[in-house]
Amino acid sequence: MSYTSKGTGKIATYWLDKSGTQVSNTVDVQQGGGSYYRSAKQTASKSYVCLAAENNNYTSTTYTVSGYWDEETD
């Protein structure tokens, strides 16, 4: 996560989602913290998934994030 409107060093929680079902473990990603790698669950194999995220302190605050996701990285 290269940017978040929450500010430098803030954290967001990410996971893979397949039609409303979580198909990976969550990972708390810190802005500017480098690369994070997690495996998907078997139910994600050869399926269309999306990268889901939420505010890590579970409030209804909306903010913007940006960064890079490489879905083919082992």
All heavy atoms as a GROMACS GRO file, in nm:
protein
  570
    1MET      N    1   0.086  -0.116   0.000
    1MET     CA    2   0.000   0.000   0.000
    1MET      C    3   0.091   0.122   0.000
    1MET      O    4   0.160   0.149   0.098
    1MET     CB    5  -0.092  -0.004   0.123
    1MET     CG    6  -0.186   0.111   0.133
    1MET     SD    7  -0.315   0.091   0.258
    1MET     CE    8  -0.222   0.080   0.409
    2SER      N    9   0.092   0.191  -0.110
    2SER     CA   10   0.184   0.303  -0.123
    2SER      C   11   0.125   0.434  -0.073
    2SER      O   12   0.199   0.528  -0.043
    2SER     CB   13   0.228   0.318  -0.268
    2SER     OG   14   0.117   0.334  -0.353
    3TYR      N   15  -0.008   0.442  -0.061
    3TYR     CA   16  -0.072   0.567  -0.017
    3TYR      C   17  -0.201   0.536   0.057
    3TYR      O   18  -0.274   0.443   0.021
    3TYR     CB   19  -0.106   0.655  -0.138
    3TYR     CG   20  -0.196   0.770  -0.104
    3TYR    CD1   21  -0.146   0.886  -0.048
    3TYR    CD2   22  -0.333   0.761  -0.125
    3TYR    CE1   23  -0.230   0.992  -0.014
    3TYR    CE2   24  -0.417   0.865  -0.092
    3TYR     CZ   25  -0.366   0.981  -0.036
    3TYR     OH   26  -0.449   1.085  -0.002
    4THR      N   27  -0.230   0.611   0.159
    4THR     CA   28  -0.361   0.613   0.223
    4THR      C   29  -0.391   0.754   0.268
    4THR      O   30  -0.302   0.824   0.319
    4THR     CB   31  -0.373   0.515   0.342
    4THR    OG1   32  -0.499   0.536   0.406
    4THR    CG2   33  -0.262   0.532   0.442
    5SER      N   34  -0.513   0.797   0.247
    5SER     CA   35  -0.551   0.932   0.289
    5SER      C   36  -0.560   0.943   0.441
    5SER      O   37  -0.573   1.053   0.494
    5SER     CB   38  -0.685   0.973   0.225
    5SER     OG   39  -0.789   0.886   0.263
    6LYS      N   40  -0.548   0.832   0.513
    6LYS     CA   41  -0.542   0.835   0.660
    6LYS      C   42  -0.410   0.892   0.708
    6LYS      O   43  -0.401   0.941   0.819
    6LYS     CB   44  -0.559   0.694   0.717
    6LYS     CG   45  -0.700   0.642   0.715
    6LYS     CD   46  -0.708   0.500   0.765
    6LYS     CE   47  -0.676   0.488   0.912
    6LYS     NZ   48  -0.691   0.352   0.964
    7GLY      N   49  -0.304   0.882   0.624
    7GLY     CA   50  -0.174   0.937   0.661
    7GLY      C   51  -0.064   0.834   0.656
    7GLY      O   52  -0.087   0.714   0.644
    8THR      N   53   0.057   0.880   0.668
    8THR     CA   54   0.177   0.796   0.660
    8THR      C   55   0.179   0.690   0.770
    8THR      O   56   0.151   0.719   0.886
    8THR     CB   57   0.302   0.884   0.671
    8THR    OG1   58   0.299   0.980   0.568
    8THR    CG2   59   0.430   0.801   0.659
    9GLY      N   60   0.210   0.566   0.731
    9GLY     CA   61   0.225   0.457   0.827
    9GLY      C   62   0.096   0.397   0.878
    9GLY      O   63   0.099   0.308   0.963
   10LYS      N   64  -0.018   0.440   0.828
   10LYS     CA   65  -0.147   0.385   0.875
   10LYS      C   66  -0.170   0.246   0.818
   10LYS      O   67  -0.104   0.202   0.724
   10LYS     CB   68  -0.262   0.479   0.837
   10LYS     CG   69  -0.250   0.616   0.900
   10LYS     CD   70  -0.249   0.608   1.051
   10LYS     CE   71  -0.239   0.746   1.111
   10LYS     NZ   72  -0.241   0.747   1.254
   11ILE      N   73  -0.267   0.175   0.873
   11ILE     CA   74  -0.289   0.034   0.841
   11ILE      C   75  -0.431   0.012   0.786
   11ILE      O   76  -0.527   0.072   0.835
   11ILE     CB   77  -0.268  -0.053   0.967
   11ILE    CG1   78  -0.123  -0.041   1.013
   11ILE    CG2   79  -0.306  -0.199   0.941
   11ILE    CD1   80  -0.095  -0.106   1.148
   12ALA      N   81  -0.441  -0.076   0.688
   12ALA     CA   82  -0.570  -0.124   0.637
   12ALA      C   83  -0.565  -0.275   0.633
   12ALA      O   84  -0.458  -0.335   0.618
   12ALA     CB   85  -0.598  -0.068   0.498
   13THR      N   86  -0.680  -0.340   0.646
   13THR     CA   87  -0.690  -0.485   0.645
   13THR      C   88  -0.739  -0.531   0.508
   13THR      O   89  -0.839  -0.480   0.458
   13THR     CB   90  -0.787  -0.534   0.754
   13THR    OG1   91  -0.741  -0.484   0.881
   13THR    CG2   92  -0.796  -0.685   0.757
   14TYR      N   93  -0.668  -0.628   0.447
   14TYR     CA   94  -0.700  -0.678   0.314
   14TYR      C   95  -0.725  -0.828   0.317
   14TYR      O   96  -0.674  -0.898   0.402
   14TYR     CB   97  -0.583  -0.652   0.218
   14TYR     CG   98  -0.560  -0.507   0.186
   14TYR    CD1   99  -0.484  -0.427   0.270
   14TYR    CD2  100  -0.615  -0.451   0.072
   14TYR    CE1  101  -0.462  -0.293   0.241
   14TYR    CE2  102  -0.593  -0.317   0.041
   14TYR     CZ  103  -0.517  -0.240   0.126
   14TYR     OH  104  -0.496  -0.108   0.098
   15TRP      N  105  -0.801  -0.877   0.217
   15TRP     CA  106  -0.822  -1.020   0.197
   15TRP      C  107  -0.875  -1.040   0.055
   15TRP      O  108  -0.914  -0.945  -0.012
   15TRP     CB  109  -0.921  -1.078   0.300
   15TRP     CG  110  -1.061  -1.024   0.287
   15TRP    CD1  111  -1.164  -1.080   0.216
   15TRP    CD2  112  -1.112  -0.904   0.344
   15TRP    NE1  113  -1.276  -1.002   0.227
   15TRP    CE2  114  -1.246  -0.892   0.305
   15TRP    CE3  115  -1.057  -0.805   0.424
   15TRP    CZ2  116  -1.327  -0.786   0.344
   15TRP    CZ3  117  -1.138  -0.698   0.463
   15TRP    CH2  118  -1.271  -0.690   0.424
   16LEU      N  119  -0.876  -1.164   0.009
   16LEU     CA  120  -0.935  -1.198  -0.120
   16LEU      C  121  -1.080  -1.236  -0.098
   16LEU      O  122  -1.115  -1.305  -0.002
   16LEU     CB  123  -0.861  -1.314  -0.185
   16LEU     CG  124  -0.718  -1.287  -0.225
   16LEU    CD1  125  -0.656  -1.414  -0.286
   16LEU    CD2  126  -0.707  -1.172  -0.322
   17ASP      N  127  -1.166  -1.192  -0.191
   17ASP     CA  128  -1.310  -1.215  -0.181
   17ASP      C  129  -1.359  -1.279  -0.311
   17ASP      O  130  -1.320  -1.238  -0.420
   17ASP     CB  131  -1.382  -1.083  -0.158
   17ASP     CG  132  -1.531  -1.101  -0.144
   17ASP    OD1  133  -1.601  -1.103  -0.248
   17ASP    OD2  134  -1.578  -1.115  -0.030
   18LYS      N  135  -1.443  -1.379  -0.297
   18LYS     CA  136  -1.505  -1.444  -0.412
   18LYS      C  137  -1.655  -1.445  -0.390
   18LYS      O  138  -1.707  -1.518  -0.305
   18LYS     CB  139  -1.453  -1.588  -0.426
   18LYS     CG  140  -1.516  -1.668  -0.537
   18LYS     CD  141  -1.461  -1.809  -0.538
   18LYS     CE  142  -1.539  -1.898  -0.630
   18LYS     NZ  143  -1.491  -2.038  -0.620
   19SER      N  144  -1.725  -1.356  -0.457
   19SER     CA  145  -1.871  -1.346  -0.449
   19SER      C  146  -1.921  -1.334  -0.305
   19SER      O  147  -2.014  -1.401  -0.264
   19SER     CB  148  -1.937  -1.468  -0.516
   19SER     OG  149  -1.897  -1.476  -0.650
   20GLY      N  150  -1.856  -1.251  -0.226
   20GLY     CA  151  -1.899  -1.228  -0.089
   20GLY      C  152  -1.844  -1.326   0.013
   20GLY      O  153  -1.880  -1.320   0.130
   21THR      N  154  -1.757  -1.417  -0.031
   21THR     CA  155  -1.696  -1.515   0.058
   21THR      C  156  -1.547  -1.489   0.068
   21THR      O  157  -1.479  -1.476  -0.034
   21THR     CB  158  -1.719  -1.659   0.006
   21THR    OG1  159  -1.860  -1.682  -0.002
   21THR    CG2  160  -1.656  -1.761   0.098
   22GLN      N  161  -1.496  -1.482   0.188
   22GLN     CA  162  -1.354  -1.460   0.211
   22GLN      C  163  -1.278  -1.587   0.173
   22GLN      O  164  -1.304  -1.694   0.226
   22GLN     CB  165  -1.330  -1.426   0.358
   22GLN     CG  166  -1.187  -1.391   0.390
   22GLN     CD  167  -1.171  -1.352   0.535
   22GLN    OE1  168  -1.259  -1.289   0.593
   22GLN    NE2  169  -1.061  -1.391   0.594
   23VAL      N  170  -1.182  -1.573   0.079
   23VAL     CA  171  -1.108  -1.690   0.031
   23VAL      C  172  -0.958  -1.678   0.057
   23VAL      O  173  -0.876  -1.740  -0.010
   23VAL     CB  174  -1.137  -1.718  -0.119
   23VAL    CG1  175  -1.279  -1.765  -0.138
   23VAL    CG2  176  -1.107  -1.597  -0.205
   24SER      N  177  -0.922  -1.598   0.156
   24SER     CA  178  -0.784  -1.590   0.206
   24SER      C  179  -0.789  -1.540   0.349
   24SER      O  180  -0.892  -1.488   0.393
   24SER     CB  181  -0.698  -1.496   0.121
   24SER     OG  182  -0.735  -1.361   0.145
   25ASN      N  183  -0.681  -1.557   0.420
   25ASN     CA  184  -0.672  -1.497   0.552
   25ASN      C  185  -0.656  -1.346   0.536
   25ASN      O  186  -0.609  -1.298   0.432
   25ASN     CB  187  -0.554  -1.554   0.629
   25ASN     CG  188  -0.575  -1.700   0.664
   25ASN    OD1  189  -0.686  -1.744   0.688
   25ASN    ND2  190  -0.467  -1.776   0.664
   26THR      N  191  -0.691  -1.271   0.637
   26THR     CA  192  -0.672  -1.127   0.633
   26THR      C  193  -0.526  -1.094   0.662
   26THR      O  194  -0.454  -1.173   0.723
   26THR     CB  195  -0.760  -1.054   0.737
   26THR    OG1  196  -0.726  -1.100   0.867
   26THR    CG2  197  -0.908  -1.076   0.708
   27VAL      N  198  -0.485  -0.976   0.617
   27VAL     CA  199  -0.351  -0.928   0.647
   27VAL      C  200  -0.361  -0.777   0.672
   27VAL      O  201  -0.427  -0.706   0.598
   27VAL     CB  202  -0.250  -0.960   0.535
   27VAL    CG1  203  -0.291  -0.900   0.402
   27VAL    CG2  204  -0.110  -0.915   0.573
   28ASP      N  205  -0.303  -0.732   0.781
   28ASP     CA  206  -0.298  -0.590   0.812
   28ASP      C  207  -0.175  -0.532   0.743
   28ASP      O  208  -0.062  -0.571   0.772
   28ASP     CB  209  -0.289  -0.567   0.963
   28ASP     CG  210  -0.418  -0.602   1.034
   28ASP    OD1  211  -0.524  -0.601   0.969
   28ASP    OD2  212  -0.414  -0.629   1.155
   29VAL      N  213  -0.198  -0.439   0.651
   29VAL     CA  214  -0.092  -0.382   0.569
   29VAL      C  215  -0.066  -0.239   0.612
   29VAL      O  216  -0.159  -0.158   0.619
   29VAL     CB  217  -0.131  -0.386   0.420
   29VAL    CG1  218  -0.027  -0.317   0.334
   29VAL    CG2  219  -0.151  -0.531   0.374
   30GLN      N  220   0.058  -0.208   0.641
   30GLN     CA  221   0.096  -0.073   0.680
   30GLN      C  222   0.141   0.005   0.558
   30GLN      O  223   0.221  -0.043   0.477
   30GLN     CB  224   0.208  -0.076   0.783
   30GLN     CG  225   0.245   0.063   0.833
   30GLN     CD  226   0.350   0.058   0.942
   30GLN    OE1  227   0.425  -0.037   0.954
   30GLN    NE2  228   0.353   0.163   1.022
   31GLN      N  229   0.090   0.127   0.544
   31GLN     CA  230   0.130   0.213   0.434
   31GLN      C  231   0.281   0.231   0.437
   31GLN      O  232   0.338   0.261   0.541
   31GLN     CB  233   0.060   0.349   0.444
   31GLN     CG  234   0.090   0.445   0.331
   31GLN     CD  235   0.219   0.522   0.351
   31GLN    OE1  236   0.257   0.556   0.462
   31GLN    NE2  237   0.289   0.548   0.242
   32GLY      N  238   0.346   0.207   0.322
   32GLY     CA  239   0.490   0.220   0.314
   32GLY      C  240   0.567   0.103   0.372
   32GLY      O  241   0.688   0.106   0.379
   33GLY      N  242   0.497  -0.002   0.413
   33GLY     CA  243   0.561  -0.115   0.480
   33GLY      C  244   0.621  -0.221   0.389
   33GLY      O  245   0.663  -0.325   0.436
   34GLY      N  246   0.621  -0.199   0.258
   34GLY     CA  247   0.678  -0.296   0.167
   34GLY      C  248   0.577  -0.399   0.122
   34GLY      O  249   0.456  -0.378   0.131
   35SER      N  250   0.627  -0.511   0.075
   35SER     CA  251   0.542  -0.617   0.017
   35SER      C  252   0.494  -0.713   0.125
   35SER      O  253   0.565  -0.743   0.220
   35SER     CB  254   0.621  -0.695  -0.087
   35SER     OG  255   0.662  -0.611  -0.192
   36TYR      N  256   0.372  -0.762   0.106
   36TYR     CA  257   0.312  -0.862   0.194
   36TYR      C  258   0.266  -0.977   0.105
   36TYR      O  259   0.205  -0.954   0.001
   36TYR     CB  260   0.191  -0.805   0.268
   36TYR     CG  261   0.225  -0.695   0.365
   36TYR    CD1  262   0.258  -0.567   0.323
   36TYR    CD2  263   0.220  -0.720   0.502
   36TYR    CE1  264   0.287  -0.466   0.413
   36TYR    CE2  265   0.249  -0.620   0.593
   36TYR     CZ  266   0.282  -0.493   0.548
   36TYR     OH  267   0.310  -0.394   0.638
   37TYR      N  268   0.291  -1.100   0.146
   37TYR     CA  269   0.253  -1.216   0.066
   37TYR      C  270   0.170  -1.312   0.151
   37TYR      O  271   0.207  -1.344   0.264
   37TYR     CB  272   0.377  -1.289   0.014
   37TYR     CG  273   0.462  -1.202  -0.075
   37TYR    CD1  274   0.569  -1.131  -0.024
   37TYR    CD2  275   0.430  -1.189  -0.210
   37TYR    CE1  276   0.646  -1.049  -0.106
   37TYR    CE2  277   0.506  -1.108  -0.292
   37TYR     CZ  278   0.614  -1.039  -0.240
   37TYR     OH  279   0.688  -0.958  -0.320
   38ARG      N  280   0.058  -1.356   0.096
   38ARG     CA  281  -0.029  -1.452   0.163
   38ARG      C  282  -0.082  -1.549   0.060
   38ARG      O  283  -0.107  -1.512  -0.056
   38ARG     CB  284  -0.149  -1.384   0.232
   38ARG     CG  285  -0.111  -1.287   0.342
   38ARG     CD  286  -0.045  -1.360   0.459
   38ARG     NE  287  -0.016  -1.272   0.569
   38ARG     CZ  288   0.094  -1.201   0.584
   38ARG    NH1  289   0.186  -1.203   0.491
   38ARG    NH2  290   0.114  -1.126   0.690
   39SER      N  291  -0.106  -1.672   0.099
   39SER     CA  292  -0.165  -1.772   0.010
   39SER      C  293  -0.317  -1.762   0.015
   39SER      O  294  -0.375  -1.728   0.118
   39SER     CB  295  -0.123  -1.912   0.055
   39SER     OG  296   0.016  -1.926   0.044
   40ALA      N  297  -0.377  -1.795  -0.097
   40ALA     CA  298  -0.523  -1.803  -0.103
   40ALA      C  299  -0.568  -1.941  -0.058
   40ALA      O  300  -0.491  -2.037  -0.061
   40ALA     CB  301  -0.571  -1.777  -0.245
   41LYS      N  302  -0.694  -1.951  -0.016
   41LYS     CA  303  -0.752  -2.080   0.016
   41LYS      C  304  -0.779  -2.157  -0.113
   41LYS      O  305  -0.791  -2.098  -0.221
   41LYS     CB  306  -0.881  -2.062   0.096
   41LYS     CG  307  -0.857  -1.996   0.231
   41LYS     CD  308  -0.986  -1.974   0.306
   41LYS     CE  309  -0.959  -1.904   0.438
   41LYS     NZ  310  -1.084  -1.873   0.510
   42GLN      N  311  -0.791  -2.287  -0.105
   42GLN     CA  312  -0.815  -2.371  -0.222
   42GLN      C  313  -0.942  -2.328  -0.296
   42GLN      O  314  -0.949  -2.339  -0.419
   42GLN     CB  315  -0.825  -2.518  -0.181
   42GLN     CG  316  -0.839  -2.613  -0.298
   42GLN     CD  317  -0.720  -2.609  -0.394
   42GLN    OE1  318  -0.607  -2.591  -0.353
   42GLN    NE2  319  -0.747  -2.626  -0.522
   43THR      N  320  -1.042  -2.276  -0.226
   43THR     CA  321  -1.167  -2.235  -0.291
   43THR      C  322  -1.149  -2.116  -0.386
   43THR      O  323  -1.237  -2.086  -0.464
   43THR     CB  324  -1.274  -2.199  -0.185
   43THR    OG1  325  -1.218  -2.102  -0.095
   43THR    CG2  326  -1.317  -2.322  -0.107
   44ALA      N  327  -1.033  -2.052  -0.381
   44ALA     CA  328  -1.005  -1.940  -0.472
   44ALA      C  329  -0.940  -1.987  -0.601
   44ALA      O  330  -0.930  -1.911  -0.697
   44ALA     CB  331  -0.914  -1.839  -0.403
   45SER      N  332  -0.898  -2.112  -0.606
   45SER     CA  333  -0.822  -2.164  -0.720
   45SER      C  334  -0.901  -2.155  -0.850
   45SER      O  335  -1.017  -2.196  -0.856
   45SER     CB  336  -0.783  -2.310  -0.693
   45SER     OG  337  -0.710  -2.361  -0.801
   46LYS      N  338  -0.836  -2.100  -0.952
   46LYS     CA  339  -0.893  -2.090  -1.087
   46LYS      C  340  -1.029  -2.022  -1.087
   46LYS      O  341  -1.121  -2.063  -1.156
   46LYS     CB  342  -0.900  -2.228  -1.152
   46LYS     CG  343  -0.764  -2.291  -1.169
   46LYS     CD  344  -0.772  -2.426  -1.234
   46LYS     CE  345  -0.633  -2.488  -1.242
   46LYS     NZ  346  -0.634  -2.620  -1.301
   47SER      N  347  -1.043  -1.918  -1.005
   47SER     CA  348  -1.169  -1.843  -0.992
   47SER      C  349  -1.142  -1.695  -1.004
   47SER      O  350  -1.030  -1.648  -0.985
   47SER     CB  351  -1.232  -1.868  -0.855
   47SER     OG  352  -1.261  -2.002  -0.835
   48TYR      N  353  -1.245  -1.621  -1.036
   48TYR     CA  354  -1.236  -1.476  -1.032
   48TYR      C  355  -1.251  -1.430  -0.888
   48TYR      O  356  -1.348  -1.468  -0.820
   48TYR     CB  357  -1.345  -1.411  -1.118
   48TYR     CG  358  -1.322  -1.430  -1.266
   48TYR    CD1  359  -1.396  -1.523  -1.336
   48TYR    CD2  360  -1.226  -1.356  -1.332
   48TYR    CE1  361  -1.375  -1.541  -1.472
   48TYR    CE2  362  -1.204  -1.373  -1.467
   48TYR     CZ  363  -1.278  -1.466  -1.537
   48TYR     OH  364  -1.256  -1.483  -1.670
   49VAL      N  365  -1.156  -1.356  -0.839
   49VAL     CA  366  -1.160  -1.302  -0.704
   49VAL      C  367  -1.132  -1.153  -0.710
   49VAL      O  368  -1.083  -1.103  -0.812
   49VAL     CB  369  -1.059  -1.371  -0.608
   49VAL    CG1  370  -1.088  -1.520  -0.595
   49VAL    CG2  371  -0.917  -1.348  -0.654
   50CYS      N  372  -1.161  -1.083  -0.602
   50CYS     CA  373  -1.125  -0.942  -0.594
   50CYS      C  374  -1.051  -0.919  -0.463
   50CYS      O  375  -1.059  -0.999  -0.371
   50CYS     CB  376  -1.247  -0.852  -0.606
   50CYS     SG  377  -1.365  -0.868  -0.473
   51LEU      N  378  -0.979  -0.810  -0.460
   51LEU     CA  379  -0.908  -0.770  -0.339
   51LEU      C  380  -1.001  -0.682  -0.258
   51LEU      O  381  -1.047  -0.578  -0.306
   51LEU     CB  382  -0.780  -0.693  -0.376
   51LEU     CG  383  -0.692  -0.651  -0.260
   51LEU    CD1  384  -0.639  -0.772  -0.185
   51LEU    CD2  385  -0.577  -0.565  -0.311
   52ALA      N  386  -1.033  -0.725  -0.138
   52ALA     CA  387  -1.122  -0.650  -0.051
   52ALA      C  388  -1.041  -0.585   0.061
   52ALA      O  389  -0.932  -0.632   0.096
   52ALA     CB  390  -1.227  -0.745   0.010
   53ALA      N  391  -1.094  -0.476   0.114
   53ALA     CA  392  -1.022  -0.405   0.221
   53ALA      C  393  -1.122  -0.339   0.314
   53ALA      O  394  -1.237  -0.314   0.277
   53ALA     CB  395  -0.930  -0.300   0.161
   54GLU      N  396  -1.074  -0.312   0.435
   54GLU     CA  397  -1.156  -0.236   0.530
   54GLU      C  398  -1.065  -0.159   0.623
   54GLU      O  399  -0.947  -0.188   0.638
   54GLU     CB  400  -1.248  -0.328   0.610
   54GLU     CG  401  -1.178  -0.418   0.708
   54GLU     CD  402  -1.272  -0.512   0.780
   54GLU    OE1  403  -1.395  -0.507   0.754
   54GLU    OE2  404  -1.225  -0.593   0.859
   55ASN      N  405  -1.123  -0.058   0.684
   55ASN     CA  406  -1.055   0.021   0.785
   55ASN      C  407  -1.018  -0.072   0.899
   55ASN      O  408  -1.103  -0.143   0.952
   55ASN     CB  409  -1.150   0.131   0.832
   55ASN     CG  410  -1.087   0.231   0.922
   55ASN    OD1  411  -0.982   0.207   0.981
   55ASN    ND2  412  -1.150   0.346   0.934
   56ASN      N  413  -0.893  -0.077   0.937
   56ASN     CA  414  -0.851  -0.175   1.037
   56ASN      C  415  -0.904  -0.149   1.177
   56ASN      O  416  -0.895  -0.235   1.263
   56ASN     CB  417  -0.698  -0.185   1.041
   56ASN     CG  418  -0.635  -0.064   1.106
   56ASN    OD1  419  -0.663   0.049   1.069
   56ASN    ND2  420  -0.551  -0.087   1.203
   57ASN      N  421  -0.961  -0.032   1.203
   57ASN     CA  422  -1.019  -0.010   1.335
   57ASN      C  423  -1.172  -0.019   1.330
   57ASN      O  424  -1.241   0.020   1.423
   57ASN     CB  425  -0.972   0.122   1.398
   57ASN     CG  426  -1.008   0.243   1.314
   57ASN    OD1  427  -1.080   0.232   1.215
   57ASN    ND2  428  -0.957   0.358   1.352
   58TYR      N  429  -1.224  -0.071   1.219
   58TYR     CA  430  -1.364  -0.110   1.204
   58TYR      C  431  -1.463   0.003   1.227
   58TYR      O  432  -1.573  -0.018   1.273
   58TYR     CB  433  -1.396  -0.231   1.293
   58TYR     CG  434  -1.294  -0.339   1.279
   58TYR    CD1  435  -1.204  -0.364   1.382
   58TYR    CD2  436  -1.283  -0.412   1.163
   58TYR    CE1  437  -1.106  -0.462   1.368
   58TYR    CE2  438  -1.186  -0.510   1.148
   58TYR     CZ  439  -1.099  -0.534   1.251
   58TYR     OH  440  -1.002  -0.630   1.237
   59THR      N  441  -1.424   0.126   1.194
   59THR     CA  442  -1.517   0.238   1.199
   59THR      C  443  -1.577   0.259   1.062
   59THR      O  444  -1.533   0.200   0.963
   59THR     CB  445  -1.447   0.367   1.245
   59THR    OG1  446  -1.352   0.406   1.145
   59THR    CG2  447  -1.379   0.349   1.379
   60SER      N  448  -1.677   0.342   1.052
   60SER     CA  449  -1.742   0.368   0.924
   60SER      C  450  -1.671   0.478   0.845
   60SER      O  451  -1.721   0.523   0.743
   60SER     CB  452  -1.888   0.406   0.947
   60SER     OG  453  -1.895   0.522   1.027
   61THR      N  454  -1.554   0.520   0.890
   61THR     CA  455  -1.479   0.623   0.821
   61THR      C  456  -1.438   0.574   0.682
   61THR      O  457  -1.389   0.462   0.667
   61THR     CB  458  -1.352   0.659   0.900
   61THR    OG1  459  -1.391   0.700   1.030
   61THR    CG2  460  -1.274   0.769   0.832
   62THR      N  461  -1.455   0.657   0.582
   62THR     CA  462  -1.416   0.624   0.445
   62THR      C  463  -1.286   0.696   0.413
   62THR      O  464  -1.269   0.813   0.447
   62THR     CB  465  -1.525   0.669   0.346
   62THR    OG1  466  -1.646   0.603   0.378
   62THR    CG2  467  -1.485   0.636   0.203
   63TYR      N  468  -1.194   0.626   0.347
   63TYR     CA  469  -1.070   0.688   0.305
   63TYR      C  470  -1.020   0.619   0.179
   63TYR      O  471  -1.071   0.515   0.138
   63TYR     CB  472  -0.964   0.684   0.415
   63TYR     CG  473  -0.927   0.547   0.466
   63TYR    CD1  474  -0.819   0.478   0.412
   63TYR    CD2  475  -1.000   0.485   0.566
   63TYR    CE1  476  -0.785   0.353   0.457
   63TYR    CE2  477  -0.967   0.359   0.611
   63TYR     CZ  478  -0.859   0.294   0.557
   63TYR     OH  479  -0.825   0.169   0.601
   64THR      N  480  -0.920   0.676   0.116
   64THR     CA  481  -0.866   0.628  -0.010
   64THR      C  482  -0.732   0.560   0.013
   64THR      O  483  -0.652   0.607   0.092
   64THR     CB  484  -0.846   0.747  -0.106
   64THR    OG1  485  -0.971   0.813  -0.123
   64THR    CG2  486  -0.793   0.701  -0.241
   65VAL      N  487  -0.710   0.449  -0.058
   65VAL     CA  488  -0.580   0.381  -0.056
   65VAL      C  489  -0.539   0.354  -0.200
   65VAL      O  490  -0.622   0.347  -0.290
   65VAL     CB  491  -0.583   0.248   0.022
   65VAL    CG1  492  -0.617   0.270   0.167
   65VAL    CG2  493  -0.677   0.149  -0.041
   66SER      N  494  -0.410   0.338  -0.222
   66SER     CA  495  -0.360   0.294  -0.352
   66SER      C  496  -0.233   0.214  -0.331
   66SER      O  497  -0.168   0.224  -0.228
   66SER     CB  498  -0.335   0.413  -0.445
   66SER     OG  499  -0.234   0.496  -0.392
   67GLY      N  500  -0.202   0.134  -0.430
   67GLY     CA  501  -0.083   0.050  -0.422
   67GLY      C  502  -0.083  -0.050  -0.534
   67GLY      O  503  -0.147  -0.029  -0.637
   68TYR      N  504  -0.018  -0.163  -0.514
   68TYR     CA  505  -0.001  -0.264  -0.617
   68TYR      C  506  -0.041  -0.400  -0.564
   68TYR      O  507  -0.011  -0.434  -0.451
   68TYR     CB  508   0.145  -0.267  -0.662
   68TYR     CG  509   0.191  -0.134  -0.714
   68TYR    CD1  510   0.253  -0.043  -0.629
   68TYR    CD2  511   0.167  -0.097  -0.845
   68TYR    CE1  512   0.292   0.081  -0.674
   68TYR    CE2  513   0.206   0.028  -0.891
   68TYR     CZ  514   0.268   0.116  -0.807
   68TYR     OH  515   0.305   0.239  -0.851
   69TRP      N  516  -0.106  -0.478  -0.650
   69TRP     CA  517  -0.144  -0.614  -0.615
   69TRP      C  518  -0.102  -0.704  -0.732
   69TRP      O  519  -0.144  -0.682  -0.846
   69TRP     CB  520  -0.294  -0.624  -0.593
   69TRP     CG  521  -0.346  -0.763  -0.573
   69TRP    CD1  522  -0.284  -0.864  -0.504
   69TRP    CD2  523  -0.470  -0.816  -0.621
   69TRP    NE1  524  -0.364  -0.978  -0.507
   69TRP    CE2  525  -0.477  -0.951  -0.577
   69TRP    CE3  526  -0.575  -0.764  -0.693
   69TRP    CZ2  527  -0.586  -1.032  -0.605
   69TRP    CZ3  528  -0.682  -0.846  -0.721
   69TRP    CH2  529  -0.688  -0.978  -0.676
   70ASP      N  530  -0.021  -0.803  -0.705
   70ASP     CA  531   0.020  -0.898  -0.807
   70ASP      C  532  -0.044  -1.032  -0.775
   70ASP      O  533   0.003  -1.105  -0.686
   70ASP     CB  534   0.172  -0.910  -0.812
   70ASP     CG  535   0.220  -1.002  -0.921
   70ASP    OD1  536   0.136  -1.067  -0.989
   70ASP    OD2  537   0.341  -1.012  -0.941
   71GLU      N  538  -0.150  -1.063  -0.844
   71GLU     CA  539  -0.226  -1.183  -0.812
   71GLU      C  540  -0.154  -1.312  -0.847
   71GLU      O  541  -0.197  -1.420  -0.806
   71GLU     CB  542  -0.363  -1.179  -0.881
   71GLU     CG  543  -0.362  -1.214  -1.029
   71GLU     CD  544  -0.310  -1.106  -1.122
   71GLU    OE1  545  -0.273  -0.996  -1.076
   71GLU    OE2  546  -0.304  -1.132  -1.243
   72GLU      N  547  -0.046  -1.305  -0.921
   72GLU     CA  548   0.024  -1.427  -0.962
   72GLU      C  549   0.151  -1.453  -0.883
   72GLU      O  550   0.225  -1.546  -0.911
   72GLU     CB  551   0.056  -1.420  -1.111
   72GLU     CG  552  -0.071  -1.417  -1.194
   72GLU     CD  553  -0.044  -1.403  -1.343
   72GLU    OE1  554   0.072  -1.384  -1.380
   72GLU    OE2  555  -0.140  -1.412  -1.418
   73THR      N  556   0.179  -1.373  -0.782
   73THR     CA  557   0.300  -1.392  -0.702
   73THR      C  558   0.282  -1.510  -0.608
   73THR      O  559   0.180  -1.522  -0.541
   73THR     CB  560   0.329  -1.265  -0.619
   73THR    OG1  561   0.341  -1.156  -0.710
   73THR    CG2  562   0.456  -1.280  -0.540
   74ASP      N  563   0.380  -1.597  -0.602
   74ASP     CA  564   0.374  -1.711  -0.510
   74ASP      C  565   0.419  -1.670  -0.374
   74ASP      O  566   0.510  -1.598  -0.354
   74ASP     CB  567   0.463  -1.826  -0.560
   74ASP     CG  568   0.402  -1.892  -0.684
   74ASP    OD1  569   0.280  -1.890  -0.697
   74ASP    OD2  570   0.481  -1.944  -0.765
   0.00000   0.00000   0.00000
